[in-house]
């Protein structure tokens, strides 16, 4: 199963967000009971008025060295399970996919 879906102008992936954590961090790729992969992320922000989603976008932008304006939560704005889309083309897209897939995989710890 793929961690990241690539289209002509974007990269899309699933995130399981845990708000109210002790620190902001990208934990690992995990799979649920249906064997669907998602990136587990924790943020300190609370889940009200979009604060947790904004913290998720800020964390991803910082970790991936891209502008926040290129990242959007396209599904699951009020849910823990979200679909995130990053606008990227060409070489930038290939680099993003490599960075995203390089995050630790809970099933295969290195």
Biopython code that builds the backbone (N, CA, C, O; Angstrom):
import numpy as np
from Bio.PDB.StructureBuilder import StructureBuilder

atoms = [
    (1, "UNK", "N", (0.838, -1.178, 0.000)),
    (1, "UNK", "CA", (0.000, 0.000, 0.000)),
    (1, "UNK", "C", (0.884, 1.243, 0.000)),
    (1, "UNK", "O", (1.915, 1.289, 0.670)),
    (2, "UNK", "N", (0.468, 2.232, -0.750)),
    (2, "UNK", "CA", (1.235, 3.467, -0.882)),
    (2, "UNK", "C", (0.983, 4.406, 0.281)),
    (2, "UNK", "O", (-0.136, 4.508, 0.784)),
    (3, "UNK", "N", (2.026, 5.084, 0.699)),
    (3, "UNK", "CA", (1.918, 6.083, 1.757)),
    (3, "UNK", "C", (1.430, 7.409, 1.180)),
    (3, "UNK", "O", (0.677, 8.141, 1.824)),
    (4, "UNK", "N", (1.869, 7.707, -0.042)),
    (4, "UNK", "CA", (1.624, 9.001, -0.663)),
    (4, "UNK", "C", (1.031, 8.785, -2.053)),
    (4, "UNK", "O", (1.476, 7.906, -2.792)),
    (5, "UNK", "N", (0.025, 9.589, -2.410)),
    (5, "UNK", "CA", (-0.559, 9.542, -3.744)),
    (5, "UNK", "C", (-0.075, 10.766, -4.509)),
    (5, "UNK", "O", (-0.111, 11.888, -4.004)),
    (6, "UNK", "N", (0.380, 10.530, -5.736)),
    (6, "UNK", "CA", (0.934, 11.610, -6.547)),
    (6, "UNK", "C", (0.018, 11.862, -7.738)),
    (6, "UNK", "O", (-0.381, 10.924, -8.427)),
    (7, "UNK", "N", (-0.318, 13.139, -7.983)),
    (7, "UNK", "CA", (-1.060, 13.531, -9.177)),
    (7, "UNK", "C", (-0.189, 14.495, -9.974)),
    (7, "UNK", "O", (0.975, 14.702, -9.632)),
    (8, "UNK", "N", (-0.735, 15.077, -11.018)),
    (8, "UNK", "CA", (0.045, 15.956, -11.885)),
    (8, "UNK", "C", (0.621, 17.152, -11.127)),
    (8, "UNK", "O", (1.767, 17.542, -11.355)),
    (9, "UNK", "N", (-0.178, 17.736, -10.222)),
    (9, "UNK", "CA", (0.262, 18.963, -9.563)),
    (9, "UNK", "C", (0.259, 18.918, -8.044)),
    (9, "UNK", "O", (0.387, 19.959, -7.399)),
    (10, "UNK", "N", (0.112, 17.717, -7.454)),
    (10, "UNK", "CA", (0.012, 17.651, -5.992)),
    (10, "UNK", "C", (0.420, 16.290, -5.452)),
    (10, "UNK", "O", (0.514, 15.298, -6.174)),
    (11, "UNK", "N", (0.658, 16.294, -4.140)),
    (11, "UNK", "CA", (0.945, 15.082, -3.374)),
    (11, "UNK", "C", (-0.131, 15.012, -2.288)),
    (11, "UNK", "O", (-0.390, 16.002, -1.603)),
    (12, "UNK", "N", (-0.751, 13.853, -2.134)),
    (12, "UNK", "CA", (-1.829, 13.692, -1.160)),
    (12, "UNK", "C", (-1.514, 12.510, -0.251)),
    (12, "UNK", "O", (-0.987, 11.493, -0.702)),
    (13, "UNK", "N", (-1.843, 12.651, 1.047)),
    (13, "UNK", "CA", (-1.626, 11.569, 1.998)),
    (13, "UNK", "C", (-2.579, 11.749, 3.172)),
    (13, "UNK", "O", (-3.194, 12.802, 3.340)),
    (14, "UNK", "N", (-2.689, 10.696, 3.983)),
    (14, "UNK", "CA", (-3.590, 10.704, 5.137)),
    (14, "UNK", "C", (-2.802, 10.956, 6.418)),
    (14, "UNK", "O", (-1.656, 10.530, 6.562)),
    (15, "UNK", "N", (-3.448, 11.660, 7.341)),
    (15, "UNK", "CA", (-2.843, 11.995, 8.623)),
    (15, "UNK", "C", (-3.811, 11.636, 9.735)),
    (15, "UNK", "O", (-5.015, 11.861, 9.612)),
    (16, "UNK", "N", (-3.295, 11.082, 10.811)),
    (16, "UNK", "CA", (-4.068, 10.919, 12.042)),
    (16, "UNK", "C", (-3.491, 11.929, 13.018)),
    (16, "UNK", "O", (-2.358, 11.788, 13.480)),
    (17, "UNK", "N", (-4.286, 12.954, 13.328)),
    (17, "UNK", "CA", (-3.825, 14.061, 14.152)),
    (17, "UNK", "C", (-4.280, 13.903, 15.592)),
    (17, "UNK", "O", (-5.454, 13.645, 15.859)),
    (18, "UNK", "N", (-3.347, 14.060, 16.513)),
    (18, "UNK", "CA", (-3.648, 14.046, 17.940)),
    (18, "UNK", "C", (-3.383, 15.440, 18.494)),
    (18, "UNK", "O", (-2.229, 15.828, 18.676)),
    (19, "UNK", "N", (-4.455, 16.200, 18.765)),
    (19, "UNK", "CA", (-4.278, 17.541, 19.332)),
    (19, "UNK", "C", (-4.074, 17.477, 20.843)),
    (19, "UNK", "O", (-4.334, 16.446, 21.464)),
    (20, "UNK", "N", (-3.615, 18.562, 21.425)),
    (20, "UNK", "CA", (-3.432, 18.628, 22.869)),
    (20, "UNK", "C", (-2.259, 17.820, 23.382)),
    (20, "UNK", "O", (-2.238, 17.442, 24.553)),
    (21, "UNK", "N", (-1.286, 17.547, 22.533)),
    (21, "UNK", "CA", (-0.112, 16.761, 22.929)),
    (21, "UNK", "C", (0.878, 17.638, 23.690)),
    (21, "UNK", "O", (0.723, 18.859, 23.741)),
    (22, "UNK", "N", (1.882, 17.022, 24.273)),
    (22, "UNK", "CA", (2.887, 17.769, 25.029)),
    (22, "UNK", "C", (3.875, 18.494, 24.121)),
    (22, "UNK", "O", (4.534, 19.436, 24.561)),
    (23, "UNK", "N", (3.989, 18.069, 22.851)),
    (23, "UNK", "CA", (4.865, 18.741, 21.893)),
    (23, "UNK", "C", (4.390, 18.458, 20.470)),
    (23, "UNK", "O", (3.658, 17.499, 20.221)),
    (24, "UNK", "N", (4.816, 19.301, 19.555)),
    (24, "UNK", "CA", (4.506, 19.109, 18.139)),
    (24, "UNK", "C", (5.521, 18.134, 17.560)),
    (24, "UNK", "O", (6.729, 18.339, 17.675)),
    (25, "UNK", "N", (5.014, 17.061, 16.931)),
    (25, "UNK", "CA", (5.941, 16.096, 16.331)),
    (25, "UNK", "C", (5.250, 15.219, 15.310)),
    (25, "UNK", "O", (4.056, 14.935, 15.406)),
    (26, "UNK", "N", (6.034, 14.795, 14.325)),
    (26, "UNK", "CA", (5.588, 13.791, 13.377)),
    (26, "UNK", "C", (6.102, 12.473, 13.921)),
    (26, "UNK", "O", (7.310, 12.278, 14.056)),
    (27, "UNK", "N", (5.185, 11.567, 14.235)),
    (27, "UNK", "CA", (5.550, 10.341, 14.947)),
    (27, "UNK", "C", (6.062, 9.269, 13.994)),
    (27, "UNK", "O", (7.236, 8.904, 14.047)),
    (28, "UNK", "N", (5.193, 8.761, 13.123)),
    (28, "UNK", "CA", (5.572, 7.663, 12.231)),
    (28, "UNK", "C", (4.418, 7.351, 11.290)),
    (28, "UNK", "O", (3.287, 7.791, 11.496)),
    (29, "UNK", "N", (4.728, 6.587, 10.259)),
    (29, "UNK", "CA", (3.664, 6.023, 9.419)),
    (29, "UNK", "C", (3.066, 4.851, 10.177)),
    (29, "UNK", "O", (3.799, 4.007, 10.691)),
    (30, "UNK", "N", (1.750, 4.789, 10.252)),
    (30, "UNK", "CA", (1.059, 3.707, 10.955)),
    (30, "UNK", "C", (-0.049, 3.163, 10.068)),
    (30, "UNK", "O", (-0.485, 3.825, 9.127)),
    (31, "UNK", "N", (-0.496, 1.965, 10.370)),
    (31, "UNK", "CA", (-1.637, 1.413, 9.642)),
    (31, "UNK", "C", (-2.755, 1.131, 10.633)),
    (31, "UNK", "O", (-2.512, 0.789, 11.790)),
    (32, "UNK", "N", (-3.985, 1.281, 10.157)),
    (32, "UNK", "CA", (-5.136, 1.015, 11.023)),
    (32, "UNK", "C", (-5.591, -0.423, 10.830)),
    (32, "UNK", "O", (-4.921, -1.201, 10.152)),
    (33, "UNK", "N", (-6.726, -0.780, 11.421)),
    (33, "UNK", "CA", (-7.231, -2.151, 11.354)),
    (33, "UNK", "C", (-7.520, -2.589, 9.921)),
    (33, "UNK", "O", (-7.428, -3.776, 9.607)),
    (34, "UNK", "N", (-7.866, -1.647, 9.055)),
    (34, "UNK", "CA", (-8.147, -1.962, 7.649)),
    (34, "UNK", "C", (-6.880, -1.885, 6.791)),
    (34, "UNK", "O", (-6.961, -1.937, 5.564)),
    (35, "UNK", "N", (-5.712, -1.763, 7.428)),
    (35, "UNK", "CA", (-4.409, -1.701, 6.779)),
    (35, "UNK", "C", (-4.247, -0.474, 5.874)),
    (35, "UNK", "O", (-3.540, -0.524, 4.868)),
    (36, "UNK", "N", (-4.917, 0.637, 6.247)),
    (36, "UNK", "CA", (-4.741, 1.906, 5.543)),
    (36, "UNK", "C", (-3.625, 2.678, 6.250)),
    (36, "UNK", "O", (-3.607, 2.775, 7.477)),
    (37, "UNK", "N", (-2.709, 3.218, 5.472)),
    (37, "UNK", "CA", (-1.577, 3.944, 6.039)),
    (37, "UNK", "C", (-1.908, 5.405, 6.281)),
    (37, "UNK", "O", (-2.596, 6.037, 5.480)),
    (38, "UNK", "N", (-1.419, 5.933, 7.383)),
    (38, "UNK", "CA", (-1.555, 7.347, 7.701)),
    (38, "UNK", "C", (-0.318, 7.783, 8.485)),
    (38, "UNK", "O", (0.341, 6.979, 9.144)),
    (39, "UNK", "N", (-0.027, 9.067, 8.394)),
    (39, "UNK", "CA", (1.086, 9.647, 9.120)),
    (39, "UNK", "C", (0.565, 10.128, 10.467)),
    (39, "UNK", "O", (-0.304, 10.999, 10.513)),
    (40, "UNK", "N", (1.070, 9.586, 11.545)),
    (40, "UNK", "CA", (0.645, 9.985, 12.890)),
    (40, "UNK", "C", (1.380, 11.270, 13.266)),
    (40, "UNK", "O", (2.608, 11.337, 13.221)),
    (41, "UNK", "N", (0.600, 12.290, 13.639)),
    (41, "UNK", "CA", (1.158, 13.596, 13.978)),
    (41, "UNK", "C", (0.521, 14.068, 15.277)),
    (41, "UNK", "O", (-0.677, 13.884, 15.495)),
    (42, "UNK", "N", (1.333, 14.678, 16.138)),
    (42, "UNK", "CA", (0.839, 15.255, 17.397)),
    (42, "UNK", "C", (1.123, 16.747, 17.396)),
    (42, "UNK", "O", (2.195, 17.190, 16.984)),
    (43, "UNK", "N", (0.134, 17.524, 17.870)),
    (43, "UNK", "CA", (0.327, 18.971, 17.994)),
    (43, "UNK", "C", (-0.149, 19.427, 19.365)),
    (43, "UNK", "O", (-1.029, 18.808, 19.963)),
    (44, "UNK", "N", (0.434, 20.509, 19.858)),
    (44, "UNK", "CA", (0.051, 21.061, 21.158)),
    (44, "UNK", "C", (-1.284, 21.785, 21.102)),
    (44, "UNK", "O", (-1.992, 21.843, 22.107)),
    (45, "UNK", "N", (-1.635, 22.328, 19.971)),
    (45, "UNK", "CA", (-2.854, 23.128, 19.837)),
    (45, "UNK", "C", (-4.101, 22.311, 20.140)),
    (45, "UNK", "O", (-4.128, 21.090, 19.989)),
    (46, "UNK", "N", (-5.137, 23.032, 20.574)),
    (46, "UNK", "CA", (-6.416, 22.397, 20.882)),
    (46, "UNK", "C", (-7.279, 22.329, 19.619)),
    (46, "UNK", "O", (-7.111, 23.136, 18.704)),
    (47, "UNK", "N", (-8.198, 21.367, 19.574)),
    (47, "UNK", "CA", (-9.028, 21.200, 18.378)),
    (47, "UNK", "C", (-10.253, 22.125, 18.363)),
    (47, "UNK", "O", (-11.393, 21.659, 18.371)),
    (48, "UNK", "N", (-10.006, 23.426, 18.342)),
    (48, "UNK", "CA", (-11.125, 24.356, 18.269)),
    (48, "UNK", "C", (-10.806, 25.469, 17.287)),
    (48, "UNK", "O", (-9.691, 25.990, 17.255)),
    (49, "UNK", "N", (-11.789, 25.820, 16.498)),
    (49, "UNK", "CA", (-11.675, 26.912, 15.521)),
    (49, "UNK", "C", (-10.488, 26.739, 14.570)),
    (49, "UNK", "O", (-9.868, 27.724, 14.169)),
    (50, "UNK", "N", (-10.171, 25.507, 14.214)),
    (50, "UNK", "CA", (-9.119, 25.246, 13.239)),
    (50, "UNK", "C", (-7.696, 25.384, 13.743)),
    (50, "UNK", "O", (-6.755, 25.346, 12.951)),
    (51, "UNK", "N", (-7.521, 25.544, 15.054)),
    (51, "UNK", "CA", (-6.164, 25.735, 15.599)),
    (51, "UNK", "C", (-5.285, 24.507, 15.401)),
    (51, "UNK", "O", (-4.108, 24.643, 15.067)),
    (52, "UNK", "N", (-5.830, 23.319, 15.599)),
    (52, "UNK", "CA", (-5.039, 22.095, 15.437)),
    (52, "UNK", "C", (-4.649, 21.894, 13.968)),
    (52, "UNK", "O", (-3.527, 21.482, 13.676)),
    (53, "UNK", "N", (-5.572, 22.184, 13.047)),
    (53, "UNK", "CA", (-5.256, 22.067, 11.624)),
    (53, "UNK", "C", (-4.170, 23.062, 11.228)),
    (53, "UNK", "O", (-3.271, 22.729, 10.456)),
    (54, "UNK", "N", (-4.252, 24.279, 11.755)),
    (54, "UNK", "CA", (-3.231, 25.287, 11.471)),
    (54, "UNK", "C", (-1.869, 24.836, 12.007)),
    (54, "UNK", "O", (-0.845, 25.049, 11.358)),
    (55, "UNK", "N", (-1.857, 24.219, 13.182)),
    (55, "UNK", "CA", (-0.612, 23.716, 13.761)),
    (55, "UNK", "C", (-0.050, 22.568, 12.917)),
    (55, "UNK", "O", (1.163, 22.464, 12.734)),
    (56, "UNK", "N", (-0.935, 21.709, 12.405)),
    (56, "UNK", "CA", (-0.510, 20.614, 11.530)),
    (56, "UNK", "C", (0.155, 21.176, 10.278)),
    (56, "UNK", "O", (1.231, 20.723, 9.886)),
    (57, "UNK", "N", (-0.482, 22.155, 9.656)),
    (57, "UNK", "CA", (0.065, 22.759, 8.436)),
    (57, "UNK", "C", (1.411, 23.418, 8.721)),
    (57, "UNK", "O", (2.350, 23.275, 7.938)),
    (58, "UNK", "N", (1.510, 24.136, 9.834)),
    (58, "UNK", "CA", (2.768, 24.792, 10.198)),
    (58, "UNK", "C", (3.881, 23.774, 10.430)),
    (58, "UNK", "O", (5.015, 23.982, 9.997)),
    (59, "UNK", "N", (3.563, 22.679, 11.109)),
    (59, "UNK", "CA", (4.563, 21.642, 11.378)),
    (59, "UNK", "C", (5.034, 20.984, 10.087)),
    (59, "UNK", "O", (6.235, 20.797, 9.889)),
    (60, "UNK", "N", (4.096, 20.631, 9.205)),
    (60, "UNK", "CA", (4.477, 20.017, 7.931)),
    (60, "UNK", "C", (5.319, 20.977, 7.095)),
    (60, "UNK", "O", (6.312, 20.571, 6.492)),
    (61, "UNK", "N", (4.924, 22.251, 7.061)),
    (61, "UNK", "CA", (5.678, 23.237, 6.287)),
    (61, "UNK", "C", (7.110, 23.349, 6.799)),
    (61, "UNK", "O", (8.056, 23.413, 6.013)),
    (62, "UNK", "N", (7.262, 23.373, 8.119)),
    (62, "UNK", "CA", (8.600, 23.477, 8.704)),
    (62, "UNK", "C", (9.433, 22.230, 8.410)),
    (62, "UNK", "O", (10.586, 22.339, 7.993)),
    (63, "UNK", "N", (8.858, 21.049, 8.626)),
    (63, "UNK", "CA", (9.591, 19.796, 8.426)),
    (63, "UNK", "C", (9.964, 19.565, 6.963)),
    (63, "UNK", "O", (11.019, 19.003, 6.668)),
    (64, "UNK", "N", (9.090, 20.002, 6.041)),
    (64, "UNK", "CA", (9.312, 19.752, 4.621)),
    (64, "UNK", "C", (9.946, 20.946, 3.904)),
    (64, "UNK", "O", (10.235, 20.873, 2.709)),
    (65, "UNK", "N", (10.161, 22.039, 4.632)),
    (65, "UNK", "CA", (10.766, 23.259, 4.079)),
    (65, "UNK", "C", (9.999, 23.791, 2.864)),
    (65, "UNK", "O", (10.582, 24.078, 1.819)),
    (66, "UNK", "N", (8.685, 23.913, 3.029)),
    (66, "UNK", "CA", (7.834, 24.470, 1.975)),
    (66, "UNK", "C", (6.920, 25.527, 2.591)),
    (66, "UNK", "O", (6.726, 25.534, 3.807)),
    (67, "UNK", "N", (6.358, 26.414, 1.781)),
    (67, "UNK", "CA", (5.459, 27.437, 2.324)),
    (67, "UNK", "C", (4.138, 26.838, 2.807)),
    (67, "UNK", "O", (3.627, 25.885, 2.219)),
    (68, "UNK", "N", (3.596, 27.403, 3.878)),
    (68, "UNK", "CA", (2.315, 26.936, 4.415)),
    (68, "UNK", "C", (1.201, 27.059, 3.386)),
    (68, "UNK", "O", (0.264, 26.260, 3.399)),
    (69, "UNK", "N", (1.283, 28.031, 2.505)),
    (69, "UNK", "CA", (0.221, 28.244, 1.511)),
    (69, "UNK", "C", (0.071, 27.068, 0.545)),
    (69, "UNK", "O", (-0.968, 26.930, -0.101)),
    (70, "UNK", "N", (1.096, 26.220, 0.441)),
    (70, "UNK", "CA", (1.046, 25.072, -0.461)),
    (70, "UNK", "C", (0.415, 23.833, 0.172)),
    (70, "UNK", "O", (0.264, 22.811, -0.498)),
    (71, "UNK", "N", (0.044, 23.910, 1.452)),
    (71, "UNK", "CA", (-0.505, 22.763, 2.181)),
    (71, "UNK", "C", (-1.953, 23.046, 2.541)),
    (71, "UNK", "O", (-2.289, 24.150, 2.967)),
    (72, "UNK", "N", (-2.817, 22.035, 2.367)),
    (72, "UNK", "CA", (-4.228, 22.213, 2.683)),
    (72, "UNK", "C", (-4.813, 20.904, 3.207)),
    (72, "UNK", "O", (-4.486, 19.826, 2.710)),
    (73, "UNK", "N", (-5.676, 21.006, 4.208)),
    (73, "UNK", "CA", (-6.446, 19.853, 4.681)),
    (73, "UNK", "C", (-7.685, 19.795, 3.809)),
    (73, "UNK", "O", (-8.571, 20.639, 3.936)),
    (74, "UNK", "N", (-7.759, 18.803, 2.917)),
    (74, "UNK", "CA", (-8.866, 18.757, 1.961)),
    (74, "UNK", "C", (-10.023, 17.871, 2.418)),
    (74, "UNK", "O", (-11.111, 17.926, 1.845)),
    (75, "UNK", "N", (-9.795, 17.065, 3.436)),
    (75, "UNK", "CA", (-10.869, 16.220, 3.962)),
    (75, "UNK", "C", (-10.591, 15.954, 5.434)),
    (75, "UNK", "O", (-9.446, 15.728, 5.825)),
    (76, "UNK", "N", (-11.650, 15.982, 6.256)),
    (76, "UNK", "CA", (-11.510, 15.665, 7.663)),
    (76, "UNK", "C", (-11.136, 16.841, 8.537)),
    (76, "UNK", "O", (-10.440, 16.669, 9.538)),
    (77, "UNK", "N", (-11.584, 18.034, 8.178)),
    (77, "UNK", "CA", (-11.207, 19.242, 8.935)),
    (77, "UNK", "C", (-11.590, 19.149, 10.405)),
    (77, "UNK", "O", (-10.899, 19.717, 11.252)),
    (78, "UNK", "N", (-12.674, 18.446, 10.732)),
    (78, "UNK", "CA", (-13.102, 18.327, 12.130)),
    (78, "UNK", "C", (-12.906, 16.922, 12.677)),
    (78, "UNK", "O", (-13.445, 16.585, 13.732)),
    (79, "UNK", "N", (-12.151, 16.114, 11.980)),
    (79, "UNK", "CA", (-11.905, 14.728, 12.378)),
    (79, "UNK", "C", (-10.432, 14.534, 12.697)),
    (79, "UNK", "O", (-9.591, 15.331, 12.282)),
    (80, "UNK", "N", (-10.123, 13.480, 13.431)),
    (80, "UNK", "CA", (-8.712, 13.144, 13.673)),
    (80, "UNK", "C", (-8.053, 12.629, 12.401)),
    (80, "UNK", "O", (-6.865, 12.859, 12.177)),
    (81, "UNK", "N", (-8.824, 11.928, 11.567)),
    (81, "UNK", "CA", (-8.299, 11.393, 10.315)),
    (81, "UNK", "C", (-8.503, 12.426, 9.219)),
    (81, "UNK", "O", (-9.634, 12.822, 8.937)),
    (82, "UNK", "N", (-7.429, 12.856, 8.610)),
    (82, "UNK", "CA", (-7.467, 13.936, 7.629)),
    (82, "UNK", "C", (-6.775, 13.510, 6.336)),
    (82, "UNK", "O", (-5.931, 12.614, 6.328)),
    (83, "UNK", "N", (-7.148, 14.166, 5.265)),
    (83, "UNK", "CA", (-6.433, 14.032, 4.007)),
    (83, "UNK", "C", (-5.763, 15.363, 3.741)),
    (83, "UNK", "O", (-6.416, 16.407, 3.723)),
    (84, "UNK", "N", (-4.456, 15.321, 3.535)),
    (84, "UNK", "CA", (-3.659, 16.524, 3.322)),
    (84, "UNK", "C", (-3.164, 16.533, 1.880)),
    (84, "UNK", "O", (-2.733, 15.514, 1.341)),
    (85, "UNK", "N", (-3.241, 17.718, 1.271)),
    (85, "UNK", "CA", (-2.779, 17.896, -0.112)),
    (85, "UNK", "C", (-1.699, 18.968, -0.116)),
    (85, "UNK", "O", (-1.867, 20.039, 0.466)),
    (86, "UNK", "N", (-0.583, 18.661, -0.783)),
    (86, "UNK", "CA", (0.511, 19.615, -0.946)),
    (86, "UNK", "C", (0.675, 19.872, -2.433)),
    (86, "UNK", "O", (0.899, 18.947, -3.213)),
    (87, "UNK", "N", (0.561, 21.128, -2.816)),
    (87, "UNK", "CA", (0.736, 21.513, -4.212)),
    (87, "UNK", "C", (2.222, 21.469, -4.549)),
    (87, "UNK", "O", (3.038, 22.141, -3.918)),
    (88, "UNK", "N", (2.556, 20.667, -5.549)),
    (88, "UNK", "CA", (3.958, 20.533, -5.964)),
    (88, "UNK", "C", (4.013, 19.884, -7.341)),
    (88, "UNK", "O", (3.173, 19.052, -7.683)),
    (89, "UNK", "N", (5.010, 20.276, -8.121)),
    (89, "UNK", "CA", (5.193, 19.709, -9.450)),
    (89, "UNK", "C", (6.659, 19.354, -9.670)),
    (89, "UNK", "O", (7.545, 19.875, -8.993)),
    (90, "UNK", "N", (6.898, 18.475, -10.610)),
    (90, "UNK", "CA", (8.252, 18.151, -11.066)),
    (90, "UNK", "C", (9.199, 17.681, -9.990)),
    (90, "UNK", "O", (8.878, 16.792, -9.201)),
    (91, "UNK", "N", (10.381, 18.292, -9.966)),
    (91, "UNK", "CA", (11.421, 17.882, -9.030)),
    (91, "UNK", "C", (11.015, 18.134, -7.581)),
    (91, "UNK", "O", (11.361, 17.353, -6.695)),
    (92, "UNK", "N", (10.279, 19.228, -7.336)),
    (92, "UNK", "CA", (9.801, 19.509, -5.985)),
    (92, "UNK", "C", (8.899, 18.376, -5.505)),
    (92, "UNK", "O", (8.970, 17.960, -4.349)),
    (93, "UNK", "N", (8.062, 17.891, -6.393)),
    (93, "UNK", "CA", (7.154, 16.799, -6.050)),
    (93, "UNK", "C", (7.933, 15.533, -5.706)),
    (93, "UNK", "O", (7.621, 14.867, -4.718)),
    (94, "UNK", "N", (8.909, 15.202, -6.481)),
    (94, "UNK", "CA", (9.719, 14.004, -6.226)),
    (94, "UNK", "C", (10.436, 14.125, -4.880)),
    (94, "UNK", "O", (10.517, 13.154, -4.127)),
    (95, "UNK", "N", (10.950, 15.303, -4.583)),
    (95, "UNK", "CA", (11.625, 15.520, -3.301)),
    (95, "UNK", "C", (10.675, 15.400, -2.124)),
    (95, "UNK", "O", (11.029, 14.824, -1.095)),
    (96, "UNK", "N", (9.462, 15.943, -2.267)),
    (96, "UNK", "CA", (8.461, 15.841, -1.201)),
    (96, "UNK", "C", (8.075, 14.398, -0.934)),
    (96, "UNK", "O", (7.982, 13.975, 0.219)),
    (97, "UNK", "N", (7.850, 13.645, -2.000)),
    (97, "UNK", "CA", (7.489, 12.231, -1.838)),
    (97, "UNK", "C", (8.600, 11.505, -1.091)),
    (97, "UNK", "O", (8.320, 10.720, -0.185)),
    (98, "UNK", "N", (9.848, 11.751, -1.453)),
    (98, "UNK", "CA", (10.979, 11.100, -0.779)),
    (98, "UNK", "C", (11.029, 11.491, 0.698)),
    (98, "UNK", "O", (11.251, 10.638, 1.557)),
    (99, "UNK", "N", (10.823, 12.780, 1.000)),
    (99, "UNK", "CA", (10.845, 13.230, 2.395)),
    (99, "UNK", "C", (9.701, 12.598, 3.187)),
    (99, "UNK", "O", (9.908, 12.118, 4.301)),
    (100, "UNK", "N", (8.510, 12.597, 2.622)),
    (100, "UNK", "CA", (7.357, 12.037, 3.331)),
    (100, "UNK", "C", (7.534, 10.543, 3.590)),
    (100, "UNK", "O", (7.272, 10.060, 4.692)),
    (101, "UNK", "N", (7.975, 9.823, 2.575)),
    (101, "UNK", "CA", (8.133, 8.380, 2.732)),
    (101, "UNK", "C", (9.303, 8.032, 3.642)),
    (101, "UNK", "O", (9.387, 6.903, 4.125)),
    (102, "UNK", "N", (10.202, 8.972, 3.883)),
    (102, "UNK", "CA", (11.358, 8.719, 4.744)),
    (102, "UNK", "C", (11.012, 8.801, 6.231)),
    (102, "UNK", "O", (11.787, 8.337, 7.068)),
    (103, "UNK", "N", (9.836, 9.397, 6.578)),
    (103, "UNK", "CA", (9.469, 9.410, 7.986)),
    (103, "UNK", "C", (9.382, 7.964, 8.467)),
    (103, "UNK", "O", (9.043, 7.063, 7.699)),
    (104, "UNK", "N", (9.689, 7.757, 9.729)),
    (104, "UNK", "CA", (9.738, 6.399, 10.294)),
    (104, "UNK", "C", (8.455, 5.631, 10.014)),
    (104, "UNK", "O", (7.368, 6.205, 9.949)),
    (105, "UNK", "N", (8.602, 4.345, 9.853)),
    (105, "UNK", "CA", (7.477, 3.447, 9.622)),
    (105, "UNK", "C", (7.335, 2.571, 10.869)),
    (105, "UNK", "O", (8.226, 1.775, 11.166)),
    (106, "UNK", "N", (6.243, 2.706, 11.589)),
    (106, "UNK", "CA", (6.053, 1.975, 12.826)),
    (106, "UNK", "C", (6.090, 0.460, 12.615)),
    (106, "UNK", "O", (6.474, -0.289, 13.513)),
    (107, "UNK", "N", (5.691, 0.016, 11.425)),
    (107, "UNK", "CA", (5.686, -1.422, 11.150)),
    (107, "UNK", "C", (7.088, -1.961, 10.946)),
    (107, "UNK", "O", (7.355, -3.126, 11.243)),
    (108, "UNK", "N", (8.005, -1.112, 10.431)),
    (108, "UNK", "CA", (9.375, -1.539, 10.148)),
    (108, "UNK", "C", (10.364, -0.566, 10.771)),
    (108, "UNK", "O", (10.981, 0.217, 10.050)),
    (109, "UNK", "N", (10.533, -0.593, 12.090)),
    (109, "UNK", "CA", (11.442, 0.374, 12.705)),
    (109, "UNK", "C", (12.874, 0.184, 12.246)),
    (109, "UNK", "O", (13.352, -0.941, 12.099)),
    (110, "UNK", "N", (13.557, 1.308, 12.020)),
    (110, "UNK", "CA", (14.957, 1.253, 11.576)),
    (110, "UNK", "C", (15.888, 1.662, 12.691)),
    (110, "UNK", "O", (17.105, 1.677, 12.505)),
]
sb = StructureBuilder()
sb.init_structure("model")
sb.init_model(0)
sb.init_chain("A")
sb.init_seg("    ")
for serial, (resi, resn, name, xyz) in enumerate(atoms, 1):
    if name == "N":
        sb.init_residue(resn, " ", resi, " ")
    sb.init_atom(name, np.array(xyz, "f"), 0.0, 1.0, " ", f" {name:<3s}", serial, name[0])
structure = sb.get_structure()
